[in-house]
Each structure stands twice: as structure tokens, then as C-alpha cells.
């Protein structure tokens, strides 16, 4: 019993330390369509499947057609060609993560 007490105390300290660690929120997303095949008038679904510790998702689509959307996954149709910035902001508890990817919309 005396030998197991230090080990037990060590385990308790490690578990307390791990539970007090603040988890960071990480924003990450990808289109379900091949990014080299994003075309005008064809819906594209973007998914935040690689984001970590996120509770809410806010999307911003820039370029010629500014718009916003909410949710883990969103579908967007682009009506003009050229580069468009897709931004994702995620929140998790008190932390925020953000990322911007640029896609070329083809005819």
C-alpha cells in the first residue's frame, strides 16, 4: 500500500494538470468539390471537418458577391468567375480561430 500511494498521488496530479489545460480553437475547412473544379452556377459545399474545439461557425464569402452564413457546413453558388476569399471564424468557449482560403471560380 505504501508503494502505491506515491503512484496514486502522481496520477491525481497529472489528471488535474491535464484537465486545467486550455484547449485552443482551430479553424480549418475544405470544399467537398475539388478546389480546381469550382465553377460558376455550380453549388459548392464547404465543411469545417478539420476544425478543432469549435462550438459555432461563421462563414464569410468575399470577392464580387459578399455574403455570410452560419453552420458546420455551408453550400454556396458563385455567379461570377475570378478569385473569391472564403473565411471561416470558429469559437469554442472563450477562444476564437479563423482562416481564409482563396479559390478561383472558373466558367
C-alpha positions as CSV (number, residue, x, y, z in Angstrom):
1,X,0.0,0.0,0.0
2,X,2.8,2.4,0.8
3,X,4.4,1.9,-2.6
4,X,1.1,2.6,-4.4
5,X,0.4,5.9,-2.6
6,X,3.1,7.9,-4.4
7,X,1.9,6.5,-7.8
8,X,-1.7,7.3,-6.9
9,X,-0.7,10.9,-6.0
10,X,1.3,11.2,-9.2
11,X,-1.8,10.1,-11.3
12,X,-4.0,12.6,-9.5
13,X,-1.6,15.5,-10.1
14,X,-1.3,14.5,-13.8
15,X,-5.1,14.3,-14.3
16,X,-5.6,17.7,-12.6
17,X,-2.9,19.3,-14.8
18,X,-4.4,17.9,-17.9
19,X,-8.0,18.9,-17.0
20,X,-6.8,22.5,-16.4
21,X,-5.2,22.8,-19.8
22,X,-7.0,25.3,-22.0
23,X,-7.9,23.8,-25.4
24,X,-7.3,26.1,-28.3
25,X,-9.8,26.5,-31.0
26,X,-8.6,25.8,-34.5
27,X,-10.4,26.8,-37.8
28,X,-9.9,24.6,-40.8
29,X,-12.2,23.8,-43.8
30,X,-12.3,22.3,-47.2
31,X,-14.7,22.2,-50.2
32,X,-16.2,18.9,-51.0
33,X,-15.6,19.7,-54.6
34,X,-12.1,19.6,-56.0
35,X,-10.8,23.1,-55.5
36,X,-9.6,23.2,-59.1
37,X,-13.1,22.4,-60.3
38,X,-15.1,25.2,-58.7
39,X,-17.3,26.6,-61.4
40,X,-19.9,29.3,-61.9
41,X,-23.5,28.4,-61.2
42,X,-22.5,25.0,-59.6
43,X,-23.2,24.7,-55.8
44,X,-20.1,24.0,-53.7
45,X,-20.3,22.7,-50.1
46,X,-17.7,23.8,-47.6
47,X,-17.2,21.7,-44.5
48,X,-15.3,22.6,-41.3
49,X,-14.5,18.9,-40.6
50,X,-10.8,19.6,-39.7
51,X,-11.7,22.4,-37.2
52,X,-11.0,21.6,-33.5
53,X,-12.8,22.6,-30.3
54,X,-15.3,24.7,-32.2
55,X,-18.9,25.3,-31.0
56,X,-20.0,27.8,-33.6
57,X,-19.1,28.6,-37.2
58,X,-19.4,31.8,-39.1
59,X,-18.6,31.9,-42.8
60,X,-17.8,35.0,-44.9
61,X,-17.7,34.8,-48.7
62,X,-15.9,37.8,-50.4
63,X,-15.0,38.8,-53.9
64,X,-17.6,40.2,-56.1
65,X,-20.5,38.8,-54.1
66,X,-20.2,39.4,-50.4
67,X,-22.3,37.2,-48.2
68,X,-22.2,35.4,-44.8
69,X,-23.6,32.1,-43.5
70,X,-23.5,30.0,-40.3
71,X,-23.0,26.3,-39.6
72,X,-20.6,23.4,-39.7
73,X,-21.2,23.0,-43.4
74,X,-22.5,25.6,-45.9
75,X,-23.3,25.4,-49.6
76,X,-22.6,28.4,-51.8
77,X,-23.1,29.1,-55.5
78,X,-20.8,31.6,-57.2
79,X,-22.2,33.6,-60.1
80,X,-19.1,35.2,-61.4
81,X,-15.6,34.0,-62.3
82,X,-12.4,35.0,-60.6
83,X,-10.9,34.7,-57.1
84,X,-13.1,34.6,-54.1
85,X,-12.0,34.6,-50.5
86,X,-13.7,32.2,-48.2
87,X,-13.3,32.9,-44.5
88,X,-14.2,30.8,-41.5
89,X,-14.4,32.0,-38.0
90,X,-15.0,29.5,-35.2
91,X,-15.5,29.9,-31.5
92,X,-15.0,27.4,-28.7
93,X,-15.6,28.6,-25.2
94,X,-13.6,31.8,-24.9
95,X,-11.2,31.1,-27.8
96,X,-11.6,32.1,-31.5
97,X,-9.9,30.6,-34.6
98,X,-10.0,32.0,-38.1
99,X,-8.8,31.0,-41.6
100,X,-9.1,32.4,-45.1
101,X,-8.7,30.4,-48.3
102,X,-8.8,31.8,-51.8
103,X,-10.4,29.9,-54.6
104,X,-10.5,30.6,-58.4
105,X,-14.1,30.2,-59.7
106,X,-13.9,29.1,-63.3
107,X,-16.5,29.5,-66.1
